[in-house]
Amino acid sequence: MRDYWLSKLFYDLQQPALAAEFKANRDAVISRYPLSAEVRKAIADDDAPFLARRTNAYLLRYYFFTIGMKDAEFARRLRNG
Amino acid sequence: MASFAGAFAASHGPLLVREWQAIPQAERLRLEKAFKELGRRVTAARPDVLVVVSPDHWANFFLDNYPAVCIGVGEANEGPPEPWMKGYPHRELRGHPDFASHLLKESLKLGFEPSQSHRLKLDHGSCIPLWRMELASMPALVPMLVNSIEPPMPSLARCLEWGKLVRKAIGSFPGEQRIGVLATGGLSHSIGEKTMGAIHEDFDRKTIKLFSASERSLVRYLEKELPSRGNGSEEVRNWLVAHGAARGRGFDLVDYLPVPAVIVGCGFASWRA
């Protein structure tokens, strides 16, 4: 399953300017994407397994890298929730 | 007519750049040696043009339109967009529109339907091997982006056929150019999924062995095993393109080492012309 707008957010965050804005004001950036409440909550909670079911695995990794999470922690969350 | 200059393959995991200094020294030295040996072989083959076969890691394409195969036919392509690749010395890489257009036309004539792009961003998939090989001079590059990132993907048999088609196109291209193929990616790795970090050394070694066996046994093994060997392992498609271009002959392993620090089973190989 692909959540188009969640994927689009992650794709767009590859742009350094948007990534910087996201780090400074996450809510402002998220508000531009029509995401469901449960997806917004999963982003807020860094809920990797939930997000993994809705987007491409490589986009997901880029996202967690962008927000500064180390691969080891990202992998741990994918395994354990 | 143009001639085939050989085929080459190398892994391209992002941590080969992002975490280069964190790789244990013995492994880093071995990786460095493998990249340089591959670079030496590429240089010795004297390619005027390299067809670089890589996936697009969301640098060019999105869910709006993700082609199975895209050929870069432009005069030039852009260097890697990833911020952590900013040290890569080439911001623009020369293309070879004449051969790329010939390849595109031959593809369509023979029943293959790639998309085309007149300007691509060549992400880490293409550029890490080109960087780490330390080539003395950069040949013209014809990007061939094969989807191994977003399912469904081209079949393994089709990728092999793509390689044969590239070889045919080289053989029918007027001129004296020497044209090689550089496949990037693989071998086993797992990205952004529950098994992230897993390296399947047994799968990698068997795959490497089968590159010297029949095409049928190689494809059958991969068809059976790939679904359980990590999503990154799907990039072996690019190696199949190289293998097809080499007509399934002359595979020679430069080195293979599983590197947990870069979460990739790193493979390096060439095929004799």
Interface residues (C-beta under 8 A of the other chain):
Chain A: R2 Y4 S7 K8 Y11 Q14 P16 P49 A52 N56 A57 Y58 L59 L60 R61 Y62 D71 A72 F74 A75 L78 R79
Chain B: L15 H57 W58 A59 F62 L63 P81 E82 P83 I149 E150 I191 G192 E193 K194 M196 G197 N231 I263
